[in-house]
């Protein structure tokens, strides 16, 4: 707890002079010692000071409040909650101050008393200046809201947590689990509400697809189509599944049929246009590939990979000058993708723009190094050790 927030708290609340029965104990000095101990992070000294003050005057709400803060910062939320409860009984107006409700709510939550804690945790956490307390309140709020099935409150706290601590590993970990839990709960409600609906089959298909059970997933998607033939997105997913399975002489044609069927239902599916372009690119049908990739970029102006593949098709078919514009767009959309810089350098060189080509080759090397270092960092984090960077040249046009 920082000196700023504690100083503001005690400056606002104050600690009046205490009645004393001993000439050897100065309550004002004890109050000062307790405050100073909290400010320097010495929770045990603060506990001692406020416990002594309470012994001298058991009717001071401020002393119980100070003891509660000392207990909380010492990692003793149960004792803190008891002290805050006593403070609140002595002075109910504390519930409306700026800091007390958050300390009390966090103490209750961390003592397993979520139903009591949630109203206090919800008292505008944006007022909290101390990052440690703010983080605790927001995380406790998420956990308590989920425990009490208050999903909207959980989402509100989650939004604040990700706004205030966007790079905090524990916050990101909690975010993953909250969304996963909410997804599971929604799926359970769907199964209970209408177990025979096409949405249940679609959900089951998605689950099977995540498990790499391509055939079973395709069967479920086809059940969806049998129930709702014009549902957008299903032919597209089936097409992707076909391409994921072991190749047969009929694979590409079967997949193409699905993507074309998807475009009849949803003519604005940029993904289907893109994959059709990839199929033609593999078969060296440059004009057709360029058509589909161009169409994908028109449908989705931020589809960086579509611009990249359009540029690749144009470079490969001998239209380097025409490839420059889509590749420049691809690099702008995805500056960290080394392959975009490499292809653009190739287009520049073939178009006779040597200086621009050299610049992009430099950008390619920088992007490749950055990407390799990032991947190495991810491996190190996952494996708990450093792994060698794996460098590779992008595929040639």
C-alpha positions as CSV (number, residue, x, y, z in Angstrom):
1,X,0.0,0.0,0.0
2,X,1.5,3.3,-1.0
3,X,2.0,6.3,1.2
4,X,-0.2,8.4,-1.0
5,X,-3.4,6.4,-0.7
6,X,-2.9,5.8,3.0
7,X,-2.0,9.4,3.7
8,X,-5.2,10.5,1.8
9,X,-7.2,8.0,3.8
10,X,-6.0,9.0,7.2
11,X,-6.0,12.7,6.3
12,X,-9.7,12.4,5.5
13,X,-10.8,10.3,8.3
14,X,-8.4,11.5,11.0
15,X,-7.6,9.9,14.3
16,X,-9.0,11.9,17.3
17,X,-7.2,11.9,20.6
18,X,-7.8,8.8,22.5
19,X,-8.8,8.4,26.1
20,X,-6.1,6.7,28.1
21,X,-5.8,5.1,31.5
22,X,-2.0,5.0,31.4
23,X,0.4,7.8,31.6
24,X,3.1,5.8,29.8
25,X,1.1,5.4,26.6
26,X,0.5,8.3,24.2
27,X,-2.5,7.4,21.9
28,X,-1.6,10.2,19.4
29,X,1.9,8.8,19.0
30,X,0.5,5.3,18.6
31,X,-1.9,6.5,15.9
32,X,1.1,8.2,14.1
33,X,3.2,5.0,14.5
34,X,0.4,2.9,13.0
35,X,-0.1,5.2,10.0
36,X,3.7,5.4,9.4
37,X,4.0,1.6,9.7
38,X,1.3,1.1,7.0
39,X,3.0,3.7,4.8
40,X,6.3,1.8,4.9
41,X,4.7,-1.6,4.5
42,X,5.3,-2.8,8.0
43,X,2.0,-4.6,8.6
44,X,3.1,-6.2,11.9
45,X,4.0,-2.9,13.5
46,X,0.8,-1.4,12.3
47,X,-1.2,-4.4,13.8
48,X,0.6,-3.9,17.1
49,X,-0.1,-0.1,17.2
50,X,-3.8,-0.3,16.3
51,X,-4.4,-3.3,18.6
52,X,-3.0,-1.2,21.5
53,X,-5.1,1.7,20.5
54,X,-8.2,-0.5,20.5
55,X,-7.3,-1.8,23.9
56,X,-7.2,1.8,25.1
57,X,-10.4,2.8,23.4
58,X,-12.6,-0.1,22.1
59,X,-15.2,2.4,20.8
60,X,-13.2,4.1,18.0
61,X,-14.3,3.0,14.6
62,X,-11.1,4.6,13.1
63,X,-8.9,2.4,15.1
64,X,-10.7,-0.7,13.9
65,X,-10.5,0.6,10.4
66,X,-6.7,1.0,10.7
67,X,-6.4,-2.5,12.2
68,X,-8.4,-3.9,9.3
69,X,-6.1,-2.3,6.8
70,X,-3.1,-3.6,8.7
71,X,-4.5,-7.1,8.8
72,X,-5.4,-7.0,5.0
73,X,-2.0,-5.9,4.0
74,X,-0.5,-8.6,6.2
75,X,-2.5,-11.2,4.2
76,X,-5.0,-11.9,6.9
77,X,-8.3,-11.2,5.2
78,X,-10.5,-13.0,7.8
79,X,-9.1,-10.9,10.6
80,X,-9.4,-7.8,8.4
81,X,-13.1,-8.5,7.7
82,X,-13.8,-8.8,11.4
83,X,-12.1,-5.5,12.2
84,X,-13.9,-3.7,9.4
85,X,-17.2,-5.2,10.5
86,X,-16.6,-3.7,14.0
87,X,-15.7,-0.4,12.5
88,X,-18.8,-0.3,10.4
89,X,-21.0,-1.1,13.4
90,X,-19.4,1.8,15.3
91,X,-19.6,4.2,12.4
92,X,-22.0,3.2,9.6
93,X,-21.1,6.2,7.5
94,X,-17.8,4.5,6.7
95,X,-19.7,2.5,4.1
96,X,-19.9,5.6,2.0
97,X,-16.3,6.8,2.2
98,X,-14.0,6.4,-0.8
99,X,-11.7,3.6,0.4
100,X,-13.2,1.7,3.2
101,X,-15.8,-0.2,1.1
102,X,-13.1,-1.6,-1.2
103,X,-10.9,-2.8,1.7
104,X,-13.9,-4.3,3.3
105,X,-15.2,-5.9,0.1
106,X,-11.8,-7.4,-0.7
107,X,-11.4,-8.8,2.8
108,X,-14.9,-10.4,2.7
109,X,-14.2,-11.8,-0.8
110,X,-10.9,-13.3,0.2
111,X,-12.5,-14.8,3.4
112,X,-15.0,-16.7,1.2
113,X,-18.0,-14.4,1.9
114,X,-18.8,-13.4,-1.7
115,X,-22.5,-12.6,-1.3
116,X,-21.6,-10.0,1.4
117,X,-18.5,-8.8,-0.5
118,X,-20.0,-8.1,-4.0
119,X,-22.0,-4.9,-3.1
120,X,-18.9,-3.3,-1.6
121,X,-16.6,-4.4,-4.4
122,X,-19.0,-2.8,-6.9
123,X,-18.7,0.7,-5.3
124,X,-17.0,2.3,-8.3
125,X,-13.5,0.8,-8.3
126,X,-12.4,3.6,-10.6
127,X,-12.0,5.7,-7.5
128,X,-9.2,3.6,-6.2
129,X,-5.8,5.2,-6.7
130,X,-3.7,2.4,-5.3
131,X,-2.9,-0.2,-8.0
132,X,-2.5,-3.1,-5.7
133,X,-5.9,-2.6,-4.1
134,X,-7.5,-1.8,-7.5
135,X,-6.2,-5.1,-8.9
136,X,-7.3,-7.1,-5.9
137,X,-10.8,-5.5,-5.9
138,X,-11.3,-6.2,-9.6
139,X,-10.1,-9.8,-9.4
140,X,-12.1,-10.5,-6.3
141,X,-15.1,-8.9,-8.0
142,X,-14.7,-11.3,-11.0
143,X,-14.4,-14.3,-8.9
144,X,-17.3,-13.5,-6.6
145,X,-19.6,-12.5,-9.5
146,X,-18.8,-15.8,-11.3
147,X,-19.4,-17.7,-8.0
148,X,-22.8,-16.0,-7.6
149,X,-23.7,-16.4,-11.3
150,X,-23.8,-12.6,-11.7
151,X,-22.4,-12.8,-15.2
152,X,-22.9,-9.1,-16.2
153,X,-21.1,-8.0,-13.0
154,X,-18.2,-10.4,-13.9
155,X,-18.0,-8.9,-17.4
156,X,-18.0,-5.4,-16.0
157,X,-15.1,-6.2,-13.6
158,X,-13.3,-8.1,-16.4
159,X,-13.5,-5.0,-18.6
160,X,-12.1,-2.8,-15.9
161,X,-9.3,-5.3,-15.1
162,X,-8.2,-5.5,-18.8
163,X,-8.4,-1.7,-19.1
164,X,-6.3,-1.1,-15.9
165,X,-3.9,-4.0,-16.2
166,X,-3.7,-5.0,-19.9
167,X,-0.4,-6.8,-19.7
168,X,-0.7,-8.4,-16.2
169,X,-0.2,-12.2,-16.7
170,X,-2.6,-13.1,-13.9
171,X,-5.2,-10.8,-15.3
172,X,-4.8,-12.4,-18.7
173,X,-5.0,-15.9,-17.2
174,X,-8.1,-15.0,-15.3
175,X,-9.6,-13.5,-18.5
176,X,-9.1,-16.8,-20.4
177,X,-10.8,-18.8,-17.7
178,X,-13.7,-16.4,-17.3
179,X,-14.5,-16.5,-21.0
180,X,-14.1,-20.2,-21.1
181,X,-16.4,-20.7,-18.1
182,X,-19.0,-18.3,-19.6
183,X,-18.9,-20.2,-22.9
184,X,-19.4,-23.5,-21.0
185,X,-22.3,-22.2,-19.1
186,X,-24.0,-20.8,-22.2
187,X,-23.5,-24.2,-24.0
188,X,-25.1,-26.0,-21.0
189,X,-28.1,-23.6,-21.1
190,X,-28.4,-24.2,-24.9
191,X,-28.4,-28.0,-24.4
192,X,-31.0,-27.7,-21.7
193,X,-33.2,-25.3,-23.5
194,X,-33.4,-27.0,-26.9
195,X,-31.2,-30.1,-27.2
196,X,-32.5,-30.9,-30.8
197,X,-31.8,-27.5,-32.3
198,X,-29.4,-26.9,-35.2
199,X,-27.3,-24.7,-32.9
200,X,-26.6,-27.8,-30.7
201,X,-25.3,-29.7,-33.8
202,X,-23.2,-26.7,-34.8
203,X,-21.7,-26.4,-31.3
204,X,-20.9,-30.1,-31.3
205,X,-19.3,-29.8,-34.8
206,X,-17.1,-26.9,-33.6
207,X,-16.1,-29.0,-30.6
208,X,-15.2,-32.0,-32.8
209,X,-13.3,-29.7,-35.2
210,X,-11.2,-28.4,-32.3
211,X,-10.3,-32.1,-31.5
212,X,-9.2,-32.6,-35.1
213,X,-12.0,-35.1,-35.6
214,X,-12.6,-34.0,-39.2
215,X,-15.1,-36.6,-40.3
216,X,-17.3,-36.5,-37.3
217,X,-17.3,-32.6,-37.4
218,X,-18.3,-32.7,-41.1
219,X,-21.2,-35.1,-40.3
220,X,-22.5,-32.7,-37.7
221,X,-22.2,-29.7,-40.0
222,X,-24.2,-31.6,-42.6
223,X,-26.9,-32.2,-40.0
224,X,-27.0,-28.5,-39.5
225,X,-27.5,-28.0,-43.3
226,X,-30.2,-30.6,-43.4
227,X,-32.1,-28.6,-40.7
228,X,-31.2,-25.1,-42.1
229,X,-29.9,-25.3,-45.7
230,X,-29.3,-21.5,-46.1
231,X,-27.3,-21.0,-42.9
232,X,-24.2,-18.8,-43.7
233,X,-20.8,-20.2,-42.8
234,X,-21.5,-23.9,-42.8
235,X,-20.4,-24.8,-46.3
236,X,-17.3,-22.7,-45.6
237,X,-16.5,-24.7,-42.5
238,X,-17.1,-28.0,-44.3
239,X,-14.7,-26.8,-47.1
240,X,-12.0,-26.2,-44.5
241,X,-12.5,-29.6,-43.0
242,X,-12.2,-31.3,-46.4
243,X,-8.8,-29.5,-46.9
244,X,-7.7,-30.6,-43.4
245,X,-8.3,-34.3,-44.1
246,X,-5.7,-36.5,-45.9
247,X,-5.6,-35.6,-49.5
248,X,-7.3,-37.7,-52.2
249,X,-7.7,-37.0,-55.9
250,X,-11.1,-35.5,-55.2
251,X,-10.1,-33.3,-52.3
252,X,-9.6,-30.0,-54.1
253,X,-12.8,-30.4,-56.2
254,X,-14.9,-31.3,-53.2
255,X,-13.6,-28.4,-51.2
256,X,-14.1,-26.0,-54.1
257,X,-17.7,-27.1,-54.4
258,X,-18.3,-26.2,-50.7
259,X,-16.7,-22.7,-51.0
260,X,-18.7,-22.0,-54.1
261,X,-21.9,-23.1,-52.4
262,X,-21.0,-20.8,-49.5
263,X,-20.7,-17.8,-51.8
264,X,-24.2,-18.6,-53.2
265,X,-25.6,-18.2,-49.7
266,X,-23.2,-15.4,-48.5
267,X,-21.7,-13.5,-51.5
268,X,-19.8,-11.4,-49.0
269,X,-17.7,-14.2,-47.5
270,X,-14.2,-12.9,-48.0
271,X,-12.8,-16.1,-46.5
272,X,-14.4,-18.3,-49.1
273,X,-13.1,-16.0,-51.9
274,X,-9.6,-16.2,-50.4
275,X,-9.5,-20.0,-50.2
276,X,-10.7,-20.3,-53.8
277,X,-7.9,-18.1,-54.7
278,X,-5.4,-20.3,-52.8
279,X,-6.8,-23.4,-54.6
280,X,-6.2,-21.7,-58.0
281,X,-2.8,-20.5,-56.9
282,X,-1.8,-24.1,-56.1
283,X,-2.9,-25.2,-59.6
284,X,-1.0,-22.2,-61.2
285,X,-4.2,-20.7,-62.5
286,X,-3.0,-17.2,-62.0
287,X,-5.8,-15.2,-63.5
288,X,-8.5,-17.0,-61.5
289,X,-6.4,-16.7,-58.3
290,X,-5.9,-13.0,-58.9
291,X,-9.7,-12.6,-59.4
292,X,-10.6,-14.3,-56.1
293,X,-7.9,-12.6,-54.0
294,X,-8.9,-9.2,-55.5
295,X,-12.5,-10.0,-54.6
296,X,-11.5,-10.9,-51.0
297,X,-9.7,-7.5,-50.6
298,X,-12.7,-5.7,-51.9
299,X,-15.0,-7.5,-49.4
300,X,-12.6,-6.9,-46.5
301,X,-10.2,-4.0,-47.0
302,X,-8.2,-5.0,-43.9
303,X,-7.6,-8.6,-45.1
304,X,-3.8,-8.4,-45.0
305,X,-3.2,-12.0,-46.1
306,X,-5.5,-11.5,-49.2
307,X,-3.4,-8.6,-50.3
308,X,-0.2,-10.6,-49.7
309,X,-1.5,-13.5,-51.8
310,X,-2.8,-11.2,-54.5
311,X,0.7,-9.7,-54.7
312,X,2.3,-13.2,-54.8
313,X,0.0,-14.3,-57.7
314,X,0.9,-11.1,-59.6
315,X,4.6,-11.5,-59.1
316,X,4.6,-15.1,-60.0
317,X,2.6,-14.5,-63.2
318,X,5.1,-11.8,-64.3
319,X,3.1,-8.7,-63.3
320,X,5.6,-7.3,-60.8
321,X,4.6,-3.7,-61.3
322,X,1.0,-4.5,-60.6
323,X,1.9,-6.5,-57.5
324,X,3.5,-3.4,-55.8
325,X,0.3,-1.8,-54.7
326,X,-1.4,-4.8,-53.0
327,X,2.0,-5.8,-51.4
328,X,2.5,-2.3,-50.1
329,X,-1.0,-2.5,-48.6
330,X,-0.2,-6.0,-47.1
331,X,3.0,-4.6,-45.5
332,X,1.1,-1.6,-44.1
333,X,-1.6,-3.9,-42.6
334,X,0.9,-6.5,-41.3
335,X,4.3,-4.8,-40.8
336,X,5.6,-7.6,-38.6
337,X,5.1,-10.3,-41.3
338,X,8.6,-10.9,-42.9
339,X,7.1,-12.5,-46.0
340,X,5.3,-9.4,-47.0
341,X,8.5,-7.4,-47.0
342,X,10.3,-10.2,-48.9
343,X,7.6,-10.3,-51.6
344,X,7.5,-6.5,-51.9
345,X,11.3,-6.4,-52.3
346,X,11.0,-9.0,-55.1
347,X,8.3,-7.0,-56.8
348,X,10.3,-3.8,-56.5
349,X,13.4,-5.5,-57.9
350,X,11.6,-7.0,-60.9
351,X,9.9,-3.6,-61.5
352,X,13.3,-2.0,-61.7
353,X,13.1,-0.2,-58.3
354,X,16.4,-1.3,-56.8
355,X,16.6,1.3,-54.0
356,X,13.1,0.4,-52.8
357,X,13.9,-3.3,-53.0
358,X,17.0,-2.9,-50.8
359,X,14.9,-1.0,-48.3
360,X,12.4,-3.7,-48.1
361,X,15.1,-6.4,-47.8
362,X,16.4,-4.6,-44.8
363,X,12.8,-4.4,-43.4
364,X,12.4,-8.1,-44.1
365,X,15.5,-9.0,-42.1
366,X,14.4,-6.9,-39.2
367,X,10.9,-8.4,-39.2
368,X,12.4,-11.9,-39.4
369,X,14.7,-11.2,-36.5
370,X,11.8,-9.8,-34.4
371,X,9.5,-12.7,-35.2
372,X,12.2,-15.2,-34.4
373,X,13.0,-13.6,-31.1
374,X,9.3,-13.4,-30.3
375,X,8.8,-17.1,-31.0
376,X,11.9,-17.9,-29.0
377,X,10.5,-16.0,-26.1
378,X,7.2,-17.9,-26.3
379,X,9.1,-21.2,-26.4
380,X,11.2,-20.2,-23.4
381,X,8.1,-19.2,-21.5
382,X,6.2,-22.4,-22.3
383,X,9.2,-24.8,-21.9
384,X,10.9,-23.0,-19.1
385,X,14.1,-22.8,-21.1
386,X,15.6,-21.0,-24.1
387,X,15.2,-22.6,-27.5
388,X,17.2,-21.8,-30.5
389,X,15.7,-19.4,-33.0
390,X,14.6,-21.1,-36.2
391,X,15.1,-19.0,-39.2
392,X,13.7,-19.8,-42.6
393,X,13.3,-18.1,-45.9
394,X,9.8,-17.3,-47.0
395,X,8.3,-19.3,-49.8
396,X,9.5,-18.1,-53.2
397,X,6.9,-16.6,-55.6
